[in-house]
């Protein structure tokens, strides 16, 4: 890059005489180009911050390649996070040069390539870039790599940046690297590129590189048209999103806001929605708009629609463009003066415990909201209608979550293993991968033979990585091709790599037949991907026929083939029926079919796509195939187990020998002589679940436990805690002998809990001998009766007939004189008449009212004027 780049000024970027020069002149990023070129010449790395529409994706690569501005010709690779953005960027740059893609400007995305030997600027997806780096780390012939839209924090982009910094440090110090973004953590990327870009080794000095701190940050001015904010929340509260579900009431409201915006403002409308399904539903609600054409923009949209949206309007009918976040920064939609923002976005999440990976709907970040609003001010003053209350805006997350923090890391782990850094500890990443997610990913890779015990990529794993598929799908493709042939395996895996439209249904085999004969955009993309995968297989020799197995292929029907491939890809999701439309997957998660599904009668399913709503215990099956037990066992062989199982189930110890496929019980038979320790553990589990009430608690045993609990509360020390939790924590100390002999619930029911509990008495300290003194079972009252003390309440209670306490001035104290008894004074019929802890005060102040109330009701009993000096008695006047 040294040859004169830093001398190119903004005024040199115009193409003299070219009719497209005016378009280039209008791009604000041209003012930042000289500084960017100087940064690359000095350091070899730079961070370019440029708002959407400034030309960072189109003008900058043309200048770097020497196609504009008169600099030396260099080969430039531009990496975009999405296929739609890669195609659009290449088409725009080719148009600026008066060409079509495939000449000086080309692009490569999965399944499609328009580039040749004369291509100077090639736009690729980050996935394609990773494939090239794995094939040849040096990227021969490439001079500059531009990582676009870094702020989106896609996992492939973060991984590519880490790999490129490795390449610069070890192999290619001359390779120039730019992290370009509309709104990003510029300081974080600058530190990453500056610290990770070189080790100062051979060649670094000659290129001006070195460990000089953060990389230079170059900022380009944005279009400064003002954007008015209109807060347009729903009139009634809507349910927050969960899983993939969005409250239909919010979508109704968004459609109403679009109609309002069309009435109140001029220009085209760009409406942001979280996904394809929501776009389709809002488009349906906007059907019949007379004043505007409704267009849908997302990764699955037909190329003709995408091109029409990006080409802009001819000044006739207005347009309403319904788009996913792809239009935040990756695409520029001309003519937009109005943005309607629903406030939602989609992010990947991985439920590692259940093996379910899916997108989830979340509140969009404040950074995303700013990006979206800015689209209304690209060409003139505009307005954004935000469909949430202004008061909630400050509570939105500042930036979107990096994908590495919550996504399935299986593909990432295979990439790093093939790179030679299985745990990614040596890679320059803005955020480290979560340990738990990496552990789960390595377990998956080990199970499918992609890595060895040390986490290093095997030869099989390397082949998988080069297929451009998730490792699970690569496993299904390679192993499935040997069973059903390359073409059929490739066709099914192509279906699994991009989920078919919902209208294809939930039956994978039926969706396969629909795609075969379909002419819709999905079917076209599916055929292209199937051909690519078949060629990759046959070229690598992974689908060679083997005689008898080859003859067997033709006998397998579509359902059997689809079931086999889905089971190979997702072995933990093979599922057995356990009720009407209900299944249990090998991972242990329940799964339910939707109403009207044709799959419900099958004993076994291979579930390809499922998601679990936050409020549901079971996953919802989105796509599955009929299979059988033999196929399930073969595909999920790593999950098979057989052994003794002794556990507490349905209220008793169950001892069996069980064959399982993960959580699915295949065969079981009773176990005659289970391991005593396993029985003991099962009994303990029963006690934990159902409590110590499983033991025999006589009234005497319960009373002893209450007295011990009282002493623990009041004296502590040697007196132990005898609550359920405490007793279960030290079962060996008081119940060990009985547990060793017990074999089931009935044996527990015969255990004398009181006798066992006595083992916890503080015998060693001698305190146990004072048990009766400190917490007496009975107290002798003035009448001579021995009355039981109730320790079951918060405070010990002595409940006794009032006449038996005549002459008693003070209630007795227990626990070494620390706690006075609470006296419940009873009527002659044994009903409560008064409660006191101070008898002297009661005789003086309270007795008179009790006497007045009860003497007429119980005339045969003594009611003296002065109870303090009267004779206590438990008899009536007559018997006295």
N, C-alpha and C positions, 0 to 999 in steps of 0.2 A: 504493500500500500504506500510505500514511501515516495514513489515517483511523482512528486508534484501535487499530491492531493491537497495538502494544506494550503496551496496557493489558489485554489479554485474559490472564487467569491460567488455571492448570490447572483450578481449580475451576469455571470457566465452560464447560468443554467438554462437560459432561453434557447430554443431551437430556431435559428433564424429561418424565416420563411415558412415555417411549418404551421399549418392551420390550427394545430393543437397547442401551440405555444401559449396562447392565452390561458388555457386550462392550467398549464404548468405555472404561469406567472401568478395565478390566484392562490397557489398553495402556500400557506404561511410558513411551512417547515423550511422553505428555501432560505429563510434568514438564519436558521440554525445550522445549515449544512457546513459552512466553513469551520465552525467550532467543533462539529462532530468529526470532521476529517482531521483536524489538528489533534483531537483526543485520540483517534485511532492511530495516527502516526506516532504520537508520543508514548501511548500506553498499550495500544493493541486491543483495548476493551473500552466500552463506554455504555452508559445508560442514557437512552433517549426518551425524554418525557414530552409527549406531544398529544394534545387533545384530539378526539375523533375529527376526521375531516381535514386535518392539516396537511396530509400528504406523506406521513411517515411511512406508510405501507407501500406507496407507489413511487414517489419522487426519490426518496432516499436510496432504495435499491438501484434505481436507474443511474444515479450519480455515482454510487459505489462501483457499479459495473463499467463506468466510463461511457455509457450510452447517452448521457446527457451531461453537458458541462465540459467536455473535452478532456477528461482525465484518462489515465491508462485503462485498458480493458482488463477487467477482473471478473472472475466467476463468483457469483453471489447466490447464496442459498437463503431463502426466506422461509421460516417455519411458522405456520399458522395453526391454531388449535383445532380448527374445524375444516372439513372438506369444502363447505360452501364458501368460507372465507378465502381459502386457497384458490379456488377457481375464480372468484370475483376479483381478487388482487391481480392474478395473472391476466385476466381479460382487460382490466383497466390499464395496466402497464402496456400491454400489447396495443391497445387503442391509442394511447398517448404516442406510440411510435409509428402508428399507421399500419399495424400488422394484426395478425390473428395469433392466438397462442399456438406454440409449436415451433416458432422461429427463434428470434433472439430471446423471447420471453416464453417460458413454458411452465407447466405445473405437473405434479405427480401426487395423486391421492390413491388410497387403496382401491385397486381395481380399475384405475384410469390413469393414463399418462399421455400428455401432449408436450413432448420435448424431444430435442434431437441433438446432433453433434454441435450445431451452431447456437445452441441455447446458452445464453450468458447469465440470465437471471432465471432461476427455477424456484417456483413456490411449491412447497411441500407441506404436508401435515407433520406435526411433531412425531406422530407414530412412524411415518415413513423415514423421518430423520433418524430416529432411534434404530430402525432396521439397517440403515446405511452405516451408522456408527458401529453396530455389532458386526457387520460384514467386513468393514475396513476402518479401523479407528482413525486413520490418518486423514480420511476424507480427501483423497488425492484429487488435485485439480480445483479444489474449492479454496477461495481466498478469504471470503467473508461470510459469516453466518449471522443472520438477523433473526432473533427470537422475538416474534411479535406478540402483542397482547399478554405480556408477562403478568400483568396485574390479575388476570383471571386465575392464576395459580393452579392450572391443570397439572396433574401428576406427570404426564408425558413431557410437558414443557420444563418442569422443575428437574426431571431426570435428564433430559437432553442438555440443559445448562450444566448440570454436574458433570456429565460425560465430556462435554466440550471443554470445560475448565481442566479436566484431567488430561485431555489431548493437548491442550496448550502447554500445560506444565511439563509433560513428559515427551511429547512427540513433535508437536507443531507450534513452537512459540511464535511463528509467523502468522498463524491463523487468527484473523480478526473476529471479534465477537461483540455484537450489540444486543443489549436487552432493551426492547422498545415497548412502550406502553402508553396508554392514555392517562390513566391515574394509577400510580403504583407506589409501593414502599421504596422510593428512590434510594434512600440511605441504605436500606437492607440490601438491595441489589448492588449498589455501589461497593459495599463492603464485601459481598460475596464475590463479585467479579475481580475486585482488586486483590483480595487475599487468596483467592483460589485459582487465579488465572495463570500463574507461573510460579515455578520454584526457583527462578533465578539461575537456571542451569544453562547448559551450552546453547548458544544462540540468542539468549535473552538480551544480552547487552547490545548486540548488533541491531536488534529490532526496537530498541528503546524501552524494553519492558523491564520490570523488576518489582520486587516487593515494596512498592512505594505508597501503600495505603489504599484507600478506596478508589475505585475507578471514577473517572470524570463523569459528571452528570450534565447533560446538555438538554436544555429546555427550549421548546419551540412555542411561539405565541399561538394562542387559539383564536378562533373567531369570537369576537366580543359582543355579538348581538345579545341584547338582554332577553331573558326568559322569565315571564311572569308565572308565579306559582299560584294555582287555584286549588284549595283544599276541598275535596269532594268525597267525604266519607259516606258510607251507606247510612240511611236514616235509622235503620234498626241494626242492632249488633249481629254480626255474622260469626259463625263458628271458626275458630282458628284452624289452619291446615294441619293435617296429621297424615303421615305417610304420603301417598300420592293424591289424597282426597282434598278437593277444594270445594268449599260450600257453594252449591249452585246459586244461592242468593247473592254471593259476591259477583259471580259471572253475570247474573241478571243486571246487577248494578253497573258493572263495567260497560256492558252494552248500552245501558241508558246514558252513561256519561259520554260515550262516543257520540251518540245521537245529539246530546246537548252541545258537545263541542262543535259539531258540524253546524248547528244552528247559530252559535255565538261567535265563531271565529272563521277566518278565511284560511285556505291552504289544505294540504293533505294531512291525514291523521296517522300517526304511528302509535299503535297500542301494544304495550308489553304484557305478555301473559307467560305463565311458568312452563307450559308444555304444549305438545301437539294436541292432546285431548281438549284442553281448555280453549285453544285457538279454534278448533272445530266447533265447539259448543257456542262460543261467542259469535263465530261466523254465521251459525244457524240462527241466532237471535237477531242478527243484523240483516237477515234475508229480506229482500224487497226494498232495500234502500234505493230511492230514485236518484238521490243527489250524488252518490258516490259508488265506486267499484270497490268491492271487498277482496283483498288479496291476502294470502297466507304465506309467511316466510319462516321456514325452519329447515333443519338438516334433511328431512325427508321430502321436501317440496320438489316438484319437477323442475328440471333445469330451466325450462322455458318460462316458468313462473318467476323463478329467481332472477333471471335476466330481465324480465319485464319490470320487476320492482326496482332493480338497480339502474335501469335505463331511464327511469323517470317518466313523467307525463308529458304529453304534447300540448298541454295547455287546455285540454278539453275537460272531460269529466274528472271530478275530484276522486281521490283514492283514500281508502282506509286500509292500512297495512297492519295486519295482526302478526306479531313476531315474538319469538322467544328471545332470550338474552343475546342471541347471536347478533342482533342489531344494536346492542349497546355500544360496541366499539369495532367489531370485526367487519361490519358492513356499513356503507353510507347510503342512505335512502334519500334521493333528491326530492325536493318539493315539499318536505315536511315542515309545517309551521306549528303543528299541534302534537303533543305527546300525551297519551293517556296511560298512566302507570298503575297497574293493579297492586303493586307492592310486594309481589311474590317472586320467588326464584326456585330453581331445582338444584339440589346438591346431592352427590353420592353419599350413601351411608352403608356401612357393613355391620350386620349383626353376626359377629363371629361365633357366638354361642349356638346359633341356629343355622349358620352357613347360608344366610340369605343376604344378597347384595341387591340394592335397588336405589333409585333416586328417591329423594324425599323433598317435600315442599316446605320451604322456609321463608321467613320474612327477608326481603331483599335488603342488602346493606345500604348504609348511607352513601358509600362510594358508588354503588350501582345506581342508586336513585339520582345522584348528580350526573352520572354518565347518561342515563336515560333522558333526563331533563335537557341536557346539552344538545340532544338531537333536534330539539325544536328551534334552536338558535343558530343552526349551521349557516343558513343563507340569508336570514332576515330575523327581526324580532319575532319571538314566538311565545307559546304558553304551554305549561305542563299542568294537567289535571291529575292530582294525586288522590288515589282512592282510599285514603286512611286519614284519621284525625291528625291535625297538626301537633296535638299534645303527645302523640305516640312517636313522632319523628325522632326526638332526642334519644329514645330508648332502642332504636334500631342498632344492630351491630355496625361498627365502623367500617370494616372491610369484610368481604366474603371469606368463608373458612377455606384454608388451603386444602386441596383434595387429599393430600397425603395424610391429613389428620383424621379422616373418617372413612376413607374408601377401602375397598378390597385391595390389598397390596400383593396379591399372588403374582400378577404380571410384573409389577415393579421388582419383587424379590427375584423373579427369574431373570429379569434384565440385569440386575446387579450381580447375580451369580455368574451370568455369562460374561459380565464385564470383569470379573475377578475379585469382586468385593461383596461377598454374600450377605454380610450384615449391614452394608452401606455405611460403615463407620468411617471410611476414608473419603467419602464423597462430599463435595461442597454443596450443601442443601440449606435453603433458608429455614426449613423446619425439619427436624429429624423424624424418621418414621416411628410411630408408636411401637413399643416393644411387643405388646400383646398381638398387634396386627401382624408384625413380622413373624412372630412365632407361629401364628395360625397359617400364614402364607407358606412358611417353610414346611409345615406338616402336610399341607396339600401337595406341595411340589414333591416331597419325598414319597407320598403315597402314589403319585402318578409316574414316578421314576425320572423326574426332571432334574433332581439334585441328589447327591449322595449324602451320607450321614454327616459329613462336615459342612454341608450346604453348598458344595461346589457343583457347578452345572455338569451333568452327564452329557454324553454324545446325543442321547435322546432329547435331553433338555435343550441343547443347542439347536437341534432341528425344530423343536417346538417354537423356540423364540423367533426363528426365522420365517415362520409361517404368517406372522402378522396377526395372530389370534390370541385371545386369552388362553393361558396354558390348559385350562380345562377343555376348551374347544379343540385345541391342538391335540390333546390326548385322544379325544373322541374321533378326530379326523384320522390320525395315524392308525390307531387300533381298530377303528370301525372299518377303514378301507380294506383291511385284511379279511374282514368277515363279509362285507357286502359290496366291495368294489369301490374304486376311487370316485366314480361319478356320483353314485348314490350317497356315499359318505359326504362328499363335497356339497351336494345339494342340501342335505339336512343340516350340516354345520353352518352353511350360509344362512339358513333360516334362523338358527340359534344365535348367530353373531349379530343380527339386527332383528329384533322382535317384530314379527309381522303386524300389520294393522289390526286393530281390535275386530274389525268386521270379518277378518279371516277366521275368527272363532278361537276356542281354546284347545282344539284337537290338532296336535302337531302334524299328524299324517294328513288330515284334511286340509290344513293350511299348505302343506307341501303340494298337494294336488291342485289347489287353487293357484298357487304361484306358478306351477308348470304351464297352466293354460291362460294365465292372466296377462293383461296388457297394461296394467296400471303402473305408475312410477316405481312402486316397491318391487313388483315382479321383474321389471327391467333391471333394477339394481341387483336383485337377487340372482338373476341369471349371470350377470357380469362377475359377481363374487364367486358363484359356484364354479364358473370356468377358471377363474384365477386359482382357486383352491385345488381343483382337479389337476391343473397344469403343475402346480407346486408339488403335488403328491407324485405324479407320474415322473416328473423330472428328477425327483429325489429317489425314485425306486421304492417308495413306501407302500405300493399297492400291488405287488406282484401276486398273481394267482398261484394257488398251491394245490392243484388237482382236485381232490375231493371237496375241499372247502370252496373252490371256485364253482363247482357244480351246485353246491348248496346255496350259493348266493341268489340264483334265479328263483329258488323256491320261496324265499322270504318275501312276504308282502310288504306293502308300504307301512302298515301299522307296526310290524315286527322290526323293520329297519329303523323307523323313527324312534321306537321304544329303546332299541339297542343304543343308538347314538346319544339320545338324551340321557340314558342311564350311565353311559361312559363319561359324558361330560359332567354330570351332577350325581355321582353315586350316592351321596348322602341324602339325596332327594327322592330316591326310589321309595315308593309308598304303598302300603297295603291297606285295603279297605277295612274300616271298622264301624261302619254305620252308613246310613243314607247320606250320600254325597260327602261323607267324612272319611279321611284317610290319616294314617300315621306315617310320617317320613322317617327314614333311618336316622336322621339327625335328632329325632325326638320331638319335632314340632308337628302339631296337628295341621292338616290341610283340608280345605273345604272347596268343593266345586261350586260354581255359580249355578243359579237356577237355569234349568233347561239344558245343561251340559249333556252331551252325548257320551261322555266318558264315565258316567256314574256307575254303570254296571260292571266295570272291570275290577277284578280282584286286586290287580296290581297296576300302578301307574309309574311312569318316569316323569317327574315334574321338572320342566325346563325353566319356567318363569313363575315366581310366586312372590307375593309381598305380604307383610303382616301389619295390619293397622295397629296403631298404638293401643287402642282400646280392646283389641281382640286377642284371645289366647291362641287362635289358629291363623295360619297363613291362608291367603286367597290364591287359588290356582289360576294363573293367567294363561299358561300354555303347558300342555302335558301330552304324553303319548301312552297308549295302552302297551303294557309289557306283561311278562310272566315271571314267576318266581325264579326259574333257572337263569333267565337273563339278568334279573336283579342280583342274584347271588354272584354271577360271574363278573358283572360290572362293578359291584361293590364288595369284592372279595376282601379288600383291606379292612372292611368294617365287620367282617364275620368273626364270631367268637363262640366258644362253647365251654361251659364250665358250671361248677356248683354255684347256685344262688340261694342264699339264706337271708331272708329279709322279713320285716314286719309288713304284712299286707292284709287288708280286710280284717283287722282286729286280732291277728294271731301270727305266729311264726310260720312262714311258708318255706319249706326246704325242697328245692328241685334242681335237676340238672337241665340246663336250658341252652339251646342253640339260638343265637341271635344274629340279626343283620343290623348292626347299630342298635337302635332302640326297638326294632321290630322283633318280636318273639316268634320264632319259626316253629320250634319243637320243644316240648318240655315233658319230663317225667319225674315222679316223686323221688326224693333222695332218702334212702333208708337210714343211713348213719351220717348225718351232717357233722361237720367239724364243730366241736363244742365251743370254740372261740367265736365262730361265725354265728352260732346260736346265741351266745351271750351278747354279741353286738346287736343282733336283731331284737333281743329282749330290751336292751337299752334304748334302741330306736323306738320301740313300742312305749316305753316309759316316757321318753321325750315327747312323743306325739300325744299320748293320752293321759299322762300324768301319773303320779304315785297312787292314784285311786285304783290302779290295777291290783294293788296289794290288798290284803285283808286288814281293814282298819276297824277294830272293835271300838266301842265307846271308850273303854279304858285307854286304848292306844292313842286315840284321838286326843283325849284329855292330857295324856303325858306329853304329846307333841305340843299342845297349846301351852303347857306349863314351861316346857323347854324354850319355846319361842319367846315367852314373857321374860324369862331370865336372860336370854340373849339380848333382848331389847333393853332391859334395865341395867344389867350387870356386864354384858359382853364378856370379854376375857376368855375364860375357859369354856363358857357356855356357847355351843355352836349354833350357827344359823340352820334352821330346819325347814326353810321354805322349799318348795318343789325344786326351784332352780339350784339351790345349794345342795340339796340331797342328791340330785342327779349328777352334780359335779364331783361327788365323792362316794359313788355307789360302792366302790371297793371297800370303803371303811366300815360300812354298816350293812351292806346287802350282798357282799361278795360271796359268802357261803351259799346263800339261797340261789343266787344267779348261776352259780356253778352247777347246781343240781337241776335247775328248771329247764324245761324243754318247750314250754309254750304258755299261753295265756292262763290255762287252768292251773298250772304250777304256780304262777305269780299270785293267783287268787287265793292260794292256800298259805301263802307266806304271812306269818304273824308280824305285822309291821311294828307293833309295839315292842316285841322281843328284839327285833332287828335294830330298832331305833335306840334301844338301851345301850348298844355298843358305842354310841356317840357321846354318852355321858362322860364327864371329865373325871374318870376314875384315877388317872395317873396323878392328878393334883390333889385328890381327896375331896374336891368340891362335890362330887356325886353323892357323898354321904350326907350332905346338907340339903339335898334336893327337897325333902319333905319340910324341912325347916324354912327354906327360902321361898318355896312355892307350894305351900301345903294344899293337899287335895281337899281337906275339909277343915272347917273352923268350928270349935265348940262355942256356942252362944250361951247367954245367961240362963236360958231355960233348961240347959243340959243337952239340947240337940246338937248333933254334929252335922253341920250344913256344908254341902259341896260348894266350892268356889268355882265360878265360871270364868275361865281364862280365854274364852273365844272372842270377847269384845276387845276394843282398844285398851280397856282398863279392867282389871279383875273385879268381878261383881259377886257380892254375897247377897243372895235373894232369900229373905226370911220373913216370917209373919211378924208384924209389928209388936204383938204382945210378948213375943219371946225375947225382946231386947229391952224390956222395962228395966231401968236401973243402969243400963250400960251408957256411959258418958262419952266414950270414944271408940270409934271403929278400929279394929286391929290393923297393924301395918305389917307388910310382908317384904320380901326381898331385902332382908337384913334391916328392916325398919324404914326403908326408903319410900315405899309406896303404900298409901292408905287404901284399904278396900273401899270400893264404891258400894254403898248399901242400898239395895232395892227393898223398901218396906212394903210388905204385902198385906192385903186385907185377909180376914179369916177364910175367904174363899180362894186365896192364893193369887188374887189379881193385884197388879201394881197400884199402890196408893201414894207413894212418895219415893223420891230418890235423894240421897244425901251422902256426903262424905264427912259431915260434922254433926254427930248425933246430939251433942249438948245444945247446939243452936236449934236443931229441929225440935227437941223437947220443949224448948223455951218459946219458939216462934211459930213453928209449922204444925205442931201436933194439934193445937186447938181447932184449926179448921178441918183437919182430917177427922178428928173425933166427932165434930159436929156433923160431918157428912156421913160417917159410917155407923155411929152408935145406934141410930134408928133402924138401920138395915141389918145390923148384927147385934141385937139386944142381949143375946145369951153370952156374949164375950165381954170381958172386963174392959172398961174405958175409964180408968182412974183420972182424977183431976190432976194429979202430980205423977206422971209416968217415971220421972227420974228416981222416985223413991218407992215405986210400986214393985210388987213381986212379979218377976217374969214367969210366964206360963205358956204352955202349948195346949191348955185345956179350956173348956167353957166354964162359966160360973158354976153351973150345976155340978159338973164333974169335979170342980175344985172343992 
